[in-house]
Amino acid sequence: MHYAILAYHVESAITAMTPDEDAALMVELRKVDQRLTAEGKLGPAARLGFTQSACTLRDGMVIDGPFAETKEQLLGLYLVDCATRDEAIQAARDLSRVNPTAIYEIRPILLYLPGAELSAAGTA
């Protein structure tokens, strides 16, 4: 089963990081990424651009901003291929261990493009 792990965080906490703090965090997150990739579980992962550059399409109208209903903003996501929900939760726990102020939402997904490779290990 494929799961999306959505990374929510208070954006101002991320923008307040020094470049060195941000780089150190990315190094730690990359270690989790590399392990999940080696296990054939990690698909695409992305760090999203800042919310001031976001827009929302609602009822055919484009509105500036993400209009999240939370105090945190969605700043990134991971796609993982795990046999069980508990395994996906463990992957999110690993990410949370190195980025404990983030909130991770785990949600089962169906791939939009059937047959597309999920795992980086499966690509040439």
N, CA, C and O of each residue as an XYZ file, in Angstrom:
496
protein
N       0.847     -1.171      0.000
C       0.000      0.000      0.000
C       0.892      1.233      0.000
O       1.909      1.273      0.692
N       0.518      2.208     -0.756
C       1.252      3.466     -0.795
C       0.627      4.449      0.185
O      -0.592      4.491      0.349
N       1.470      5.233      0.829
C       1.031      6.239      1.788
C       1.717      7.558      1.478
O       2.874      7.584      1.059
N       1.003      8.647      1.686
C       1.612      9.974      1.653
C       1.898     10.373      3.090
O       1.037     10.226      3.958
N       3.075     10.866      3.346
C       3.419     11.442      4.649
C       3.574     12.935      4.412
O       4.528     13.384      3.777
N       2.624     13.691      4.931
C       2.595     15.131      4.708
C       3.259     15.830      5.890
O       2.891     15.595      7.041
N       4.223     16.677      5.610
C       5.014     17.330      6.647
C       4.477     18.737      6.909
O       4.650     19.640      6.090
N       3.830     18.911      8.048
C       3.325     20.219      8.463
C       4.287     20.822      9.473
O       4.870     20.108     10.290
N       4.450     22.123      9.417
C       5.372     22.802     10.313
C       4.958     24.261     10.377
O       4.291     24.754      9.467
N       5.337     24.948     11.421
C       5.131     26.398     11.476
C       6.204     27.009     10.576
O       7.396     26.945     10.879
N       5.769     27.595      9.480
C       6.700     28.072      8.462
C       7.698     29.086      9.009
O       8.860     29.088      8.601
N       7.264     29.942      9.922
C       8.170     30.958     10.458
C       9.328     30.327     11.238
O      10.404     30.917     11.326
N       9.116     29.135     11.804
C      10.206     28.435     12.496
C      11.270     27.988     11.502
O      12.460     27.989     11.817
N      10.847     27.611     10.321
C      11.797     27.187      9.280
C      12.523     28.399      8.708
O      13.741     28.362      8.532
N      11.794     29.469      8.416
C      12.441     30.653      7.832
C      13.361     31.341      8.834
O      14.254     32.090      8.440
N      13.147     31.089     10.152
C      14.009     31.680     11.182
C      15.323     30.918     11.342
O      16.249     31.416     11.982
N      15.412     29.734     10.776
C      16.658     28.951     10.883
C      17.779     29.643     10.127
O      17.558     30.267      9.088
N      18.974     29.523     10.661
C      20.136     29.992      9.915
C      20.389     29.006      8.776
O      19.907     27.875      8.827
N      21.131     29.413      7.759
C      21.457     28.457      6.696
C      22.152     27.197      7.231
O      21.911     26.100      6.727
N      23.009     27.347      8.245
C      23.687     26.185      8.827
C      22.703     25.270      9.549
O      22.803     24.048      9.436
N      21.747     25.847     10.296
C      20.739     25.035     10.992
C      19.872     24.279      9.990
O      19.576     23.100     10.179
N      19.468     24.964      8.927
C      18.653     24.333      7.894
C      19.437     23.207      7.216
O      18.896     22.123      6.995
N      20.687     23.454      6.893
C      21.517     22.431      6.249
C      21.695     21.223      7.165
O      21.669     20.085      6.696
N      21.876     21.455      8.466
C      22.031     20.348      9.414
C      20.755     19.517      9.499
O      20.812     18.288      9.554
N      19.618     20.182      9.510
C      18.344     19.462      9.524
C      18.198     18.616      8.264
O      17.788     17.458      8.339
N      18.530     19.185      7.108
C      18.404     18.456      5.848
C      19.341     17.248      5.815
O      18.985     16.214      5.250
N      20.519     17.358      6.402
C      21.444     16.219      6.482
C      20.793     15.085      7.257
O      20.855     13.931      6.832
N      20.171     15.397      8.389
C      19.536     14.364      9.220
C      18.330     13.750      8.510
O      18.142     12.534      8.546
N      17.513     14.586      7.865
C      16.375     14.058      7.121
C      16.843     13.188      5.964
O      16.219     12.173      5.654
N      17.929     13.578      5.332
C      18.462     12.796      4.193
C      18.888     11.399      4.647
O      18.782     10.447      3.873
N      19.365     11.259      5.879
C      19.740      9.935      6.394
C      18.518      9.019      6.432
O      18.605      7.849      6.061
N      17.381      9.550      6.880
C      16.148      8.762      6.882
C      15.747      8.448      5.441
O      15.373      7.318      5.129
N      15.826      9.459      4.560
C      15.505      9.259      3.145
C      16.336      8.126      2.538
O      15.805      7.264      1.838
N      17.638      8.137      2.811
C      18.536      7.135      2.235
C      18.190      5.731      2.719
O      18.233      4.776      1.944
N      17.847      5.603      4.004
C      17.471      4.290      4.524
C      16.179      3.808      3.879
O      16.089      2.653      3.464
N      15.178      4.681      3.788
C      13.912      4.291      3.173
C      14.104      3.951      1.693
O      13.458      3.038      1.178
N      14.983      4.674      1.015
C      15.284      4.385     -0.389
C      15.952      3.021     -0.511
O      15.596      2.232     -1.386
N      16.922      2.737      0.363
C      17.618      1.446      0.332
C      16.642      0.296      0.588
O      16.830     -0.802      0.064
N      15.607      0.540      1.385
C      14.598     -0.478      1.668
C      13.539     -0.558      0.563
O      12.631     -1.387      0.636
N      13.651      0.295     -0.456
C      12.691      0.296     -1.556
C      11.347      0.888     -1.171
O      10.339      0.603     -1.819
N      11.313      1.707     -0.130
C      10.053      2.247      0.369
C       9.810      3.699     -0.001
O       8.666      4.151      0.037
N      10.838      4.438     -0.353
C      10.672      5.868     -0.581
C      10.450      6.175     -2.046
O      11.241      5.781     -2.903
N       9.380      6.874     -2.321
C       9.126      7.405     -3.653
C       9.553      8.859     -3.670
O      10.487      9.237     -2.962
N       8.888      9.676     -4.463
C       9.244     11.088     -4.523
C       9.048     11.778     -3.182
O       8.101     11.480     -2.454
N       9.933     12.689     -2.864
C       9.806     13.536     -1.685
C      10.099     14.955     -2.143
O      10.924     15.169     -3.031
N       9.427     15.915     -1.542
C       9.614     17.294     -1.984
C       9.547     18.241     -0.804
O       8.783     18.031      0.138
N      10.347     19.272     -0.866
C      10.227     20.393      0.053
C       9.500     21.469     -0.739
O       9.977     21.921     -1.780
N       8.358     21.868     -0.242
C       7.534     22.816     -0.974
C       8.050     24.237     -0.798
O       8.693     24.562      0.199
N       7.754     25.081     -1.789
C       8.105     26.496     -1.693
C       7.290     27.172     -0.592
O       6.307     26.608     -0.111
N       7.691     28.364     -0.198
C       7.024     29.070      0.883
C       5.594     29.443      0.513
O       5.264     29.648     -0.655
N       4.759     29.524      1.540
C       3.326     29.701      1.321
C       2.965     31.026      0.645
O       1.928     31.111     -0.013
N       3.795     32.060      0.792
C       3.450     33.323      0.143
C       3.459     33.194     -1.381
O       2.896     34.042     -2.074
N       4.087     32.154     -1.906
C       4.077     31.942     -3.356
C       2.989     30.958     -3.790
O       2.881     30.633     -4.972
N       2.185     30.483     -2.834
C       1.140     29.501     -3.139
C      -0.145     30.177     -3.592
O      -0.381     31.354     -3.320
N      -0.959     29.411     -4.280
C      -2.310     29.839     -4.621
C      -3.224     28.620     -4.531
O      -2.763     27.478     -4.536
N      -4.508     28.879     -4.450
C      -5.499     27.824     -4.344
C      -6.495     27.975     -5.474
O      -6.941     29.082     -5.778
N      -6.841     26.865     -6.091
C      -7.894     26.858     -7.107
C      -9.145     26.317     -6.438
O      -9.179     25.162     -6.016
N     -10.167     27.147     -6.341
C     -11.412     26.738     -5.710
C     -12.570     27.203     -6.582
O     -12.708     28.389     -6.882
N     -13.394     26.245     -6.978
C     -14.554     26.552     -7.813
C     -14.166     27.341     -9.059
O     -14.875     28.260     -9.469
N     -13.030     26.974     -9.658
C     -12.584     27.624    -10.874
C     -11.901     28.963    -10.670
O     -11.461     29.579    -11.640
N     -11.801     29.429     -9.432
C     -11.185     30.716     -9.146
C      -9.831     30.497     -8.472
O      -9.705     29.669     -7.571
N      -8.826     31.241     -8.914
C      -7.500     31.171     -8.310
C      -7.416     32.236     -7.224
O      -7.671     33.415     -7.469
N      -7.051     31.798     -6.015
C      -6.970     32.675     -4.853
C      -5.535     32.635     -4.342
O      -4.952     31.556     -4.228
N      -4.958     33.794     -4.033
C      -3.605     33.826     -3.478
C      -3.585     33.146     -2.122
O      -4.501     33.310     -1.316
N      -2.535     32.386     -1.880
C      -2.326     31.757     -0.576
C      -2.818     30.329     -0.507
O      -3.637     29.900     -1.319
N      -2.306     29.588      0.482
C      -2.677     28.180      0.621
C      -3.996     27.977      1.359
O      -4.635     26.940      1.188
N      -4.417     28.937      2.173
C      -5.653     28.852      2.936
C      -5.778     27.554      3.711
O      -6.807     26.880      3.654
N      -4.719     27.208      4.438
C      -4.743     26.026      5.291
C      -5.653     26.278      6.477
O      -5.774     27.408      6.949
N      -6.284     25.237      6.951
C      -7.167     25.342      8.109
C      -6.436     24.967      9.394
O      -7.065     24.574     10.376
N      -5.121     25.087      9.390
C      -4.317     24.753     10.560
C      -3.369     25.907     10.831
O      -3.186     26.781      9.983
N      -2.761     25.911     12.022
C      -1.772     26.957     12.295
C      -0.443     26.611     11.637
O       0.397     27.488     11.436
N      -0.245     25.329     11.298
C       0.954     24.923     10.586
C       0.667     24.949      9.082
O      -0.487     24.935      8.652
N       1.730     24.988      8.307
C       1.582     24.955      6.861
C       2.204     23.671      6.322
O       3.165     23.150      6.889
N       1.649     23.168      5.226
C       2.206     22.000      4.557
C       3.473     22.432      3.837
O       3.414     23.227      2.899
N       4.617     21.915      4.269
C       5.904     22.337      3.711
C       6.596     21.264      2.898
O       7.594     21.547      2.234
N       6.096     20.044      2.931
C       6.729     18.986      2.161
C       5.936     17.709      2.244
O       4.963     17.612      2.991
N       6.362     16.722      1.466
C       5.686     15.437      1.499
C       6.634     14.334      1.068
O       7.607     14.572      0.353
N       6.338     13.150      1.505
C       7.054     11.937      1.123
C       6.021     10.953      0.606
O       4.901     10.909      1.114
N       6.373     10.175     -0.381
C       5.548      9.054     -0.807
C       6.319      7.794     -0.476
O       7.444      7.607     -0.941
N       5.720      6.928      0.325
C       6.391      5.705      0.749
C       5.548      4.501      0.374
O       4.322      4.586      0.301
N       6.210      3.386      0.139
C       5.544      2.132     -0.177
C       5.759      1.205      1.007
O       6.842      0.643      1.167
N       4.742      1.042      1.832
C       4.831      0.240      3.049
C       3.744     -0.826      3.024
O       2.657     -0.604      2.490
N       4.040     -1.968      3.598
C       3.084     -3.079      3.616
C       1.898     -2.788      4.524
O       0.791     -3.262      4.266
N       2.112     -2.018      5.579
C       1.039     -1.754      6.533
C       1.036     -0.290      6.945
O       2.004      0.442      6.738
N      -0.077      0.108      7.531
C      -0.202      1.455      8.079
C       0.842      1.656      9.178
O       1.460      2.717      9.263
N       1.039      0.644     10.015
C       2.020      0.752     11.095
C       3.425      0.996     10.561
O       4.201      1.731     11.170
N       3.751      0.391      9.441
C       5.071      0.594      8.836
C       5.211      2.034      8.337
O       6.272      2.641      8.482
N       4.145      2.581      7.752
C       4.157      3.976      7.299
C       4.276      4.921      8.495
O       4.974      5.933      8.429
N       3.588      4.583      9.587
C       3.691      5.401     10.797
C       5.119      5.362     11.323
O       5.630      6.381     11.789
N       5.768      4.213     11.258
C       7.151      4.123     11.723
C       8.068      5.001     10.874
O       8.971      5.650     11.403
N       7.841      5.023      9.566
C       8.642      5.901      8.696
C       8.448      7.358      9.109
O       9.410      8.126      9.144
N       7.204      7.744      9.423
C       6.936      9.111      9.869
C       7.590      9.368     11.232
O       8.082     10.467     11.488
N       7.593      8.356     12.103
C       8.255      8.508     13.408
C       9.757      8.758     13.223
O      10.352      9.560     13.944
N      10.359      8.069     12.258
C      11.783      8.271     11.985
C      12.049      9.700     11.532
O      13.026     10.318     11.955
N      11.183     10.222     10.677
C      11.322     11.610     10.234
C      11.112     12.565     11.403
O      11.830     13.555     11.541
N      10.128     12.265     12.242
C       9.822     13.110     13.390
C      10.943     13.111     14.418
O      11.171     14.111     15.099
N      11.637     11.994     14.527
C      12.737     11.901     15.484
C      13.804     12.954     15.187
O      14.376     13.534     16.110
N      14.073     13.203     13.904
C      15.114     14.176     13.553
C      14.543     15.570     13.298
O      15.296     16.538     13.199
N      13.214     15.678     13.192
C      12.557     16.973     13.001
C      11.332     17.008     13.917
O      10.197     17.007     13.439
N      11.561     17.040     15.240
C      10.480     16.828     16.201
C       9.427     17.924     16.271
O       8.359     17.692     16.837
N       9.678     19.097     15.725
C       8.660     20.140     15.786
C       7.693     20.081     14.608
O       6.709     20.820     14.575
N       7.965     19.208     13.645
C       7.061     19.042     12.510
C       5.917     18.108     12.895
O       6.052     17.295     13.809
N       4.819     18.227     12.209
C       3.670     17.339     12.367
C       3.536     16.581     11.057
O       3.554     17.187      9.985
N       3.403     15.279     11.129
C       3.326     14.455      9.928
C       1.956     13.806      9.831
O       1.514     13.132     10.763
N       1.292     14.004      8.721
C       0.005     13.362      8.448
C       0.276     12.168      7.540
O       0.948     12.301      6.517
N      -0.236     11.024      7.905
C      -0.045      9.802      7.116
C      -1.390      9.444      6.499
O      -2.388      9.295      7.205
N      -1.408      9.308      5.200
C      -2.662      9.067      4.502
C      -2.452      8.063      3.382
O      -1.539      8.243      2.576
N      -3.268      7.002      3.298
C      -3.134      6.076      2.176
C      -3.461      6.794      0.868
O      -4.320      7.675      0.830
N      -2.780      6.416     -0.181
C      -3.013      7.049     -1.483
C      -3.096      5.998     -2.576
O      -2.650      4.863     -2.411
N      -3.669      6.396     -3.677
C      -3.615      5.642     -4.916
C      -2.797      6.487     -5.869
O      -2.974      7.704     -5.925
N      -1.908      5.866     -6.615
C      -1.092      6.637     -7.549
C      -1.962      7.212     -8.654
O      -2.838      6.535     -9.191
N      -1.709      8.457     -8.979
C      -2.448      9.126    -10.038
C      -2.088      8.544    -11.405
O      -2.941      8.456    -12.289
N      -0.831      8.149    -11.575
C      -0.376      7.581    -12.839
C      -0.108      6.092    -12.633
O       1.003      5.721    -12.252
N      -1.088      5.237    -12.873
C      -0.873      3.797    -12.683
C       0.329      3.323    -13.479
O       0.527      3.712    -14.630
N       1.127      2.477    -12.847
C       2.318      1.931    -13.504
C       3.551      2.775    -13.315
O       4.651      2.331    -13.646
N       3.408      3.996    -12.786
C       4.583      4.838    -12.544
C       5.362      4.261    -11.369
O       4.770      3.802    -10.391
N       6.669      4.284    -11.463
C       7.505      3.780    -10.374
C       7.362      4.673     -9.158
O       7.429      5.898     -9.267
N       7.167      4.068     -8.008
C       7.129      4.837     -6.770
C       8.509      4.934     -6.173
O       8.938      6.020     -5.782
N       9.217      3.821     -6.093
C      10.497      3.765     -5.407
C      11.633      4.214     -6.311
O      11.729      3.815     -7.471
N      12.493      5.056     -5.744
C      13.692      5.470     -6.484
C      14.568      4.254     -6.780
O      15.315      4.249     -7.758
N      14.477      3.222     -5.935
C      15.266      2.000     -6.146
C      14.828      1.281     -7.412
O      15.597      0.514     -7.991
N      13.574      1.530     -7.850
C      13.065      0.830     -9.021
C      13.286      1.573    -10.319
O      12.861      1.104    -11.374
N      13.943      2.728    -10.269
C      14.157      3.496    -11.486
C      15.578      3.283    -11.993
O      16.490      2.946    -11.239
N      15.726      3.489    -13.272
C      17.061      3.304    -13.874
C      17.853      4.571    -13.842
O      18.994      4.598    -14.304
